[in-house]
Amino acid sequence: SLYVDYFRGFVSKLPPGCHYLFYRDSQYSYTMYFSVDIQKSGNVISGYAPFYRLTLSNNYNNDIRFSTGMENFSENITTGMYYSDFSGLPDLRTGGYYETLSLIFTLCFIFLFALLFIMFRLPKHYRLR
């Protein structure tokens, strides 16, 4: 989405070794935490870190607020879509999660189409005249 691409630019500027967590925390708000002190324990990512928060107006007009600060957070990553550099989550630095899924889907579709095409065309080729 547009906002994921927007935050991808921030992530690309983070120094090596800096962890981040990006997610949609409500219908109209996106948050990214980033710090070397962020930790993952099981399905929970937590820490005390700086954040960027993008808040949209509730009718999607051009009223966009951007805020920054520091806060404690603890996010259970079992529900919702989270992006992070921790293993098991899509990474905004590579950005290949949805692109990989769409490529796999496309390749499967082409393979099935070719298989069905061969199955229905091949018998006509071997018919007795």
Buried (B, 14 or more C-beta within 10 A) or exposed (E): EEBBEEBBEBBEEBEEEBBBBBBBEEEBBBBBBBBEEBEBEEEEBBBEBEBBBBBBEEEEEEEEEEEEEEEEBEBEBEEEEBBBBBEEBBBBEEBEBEEEEEEEEEEEEEEEEEEEEEEEEEEEEEEEE
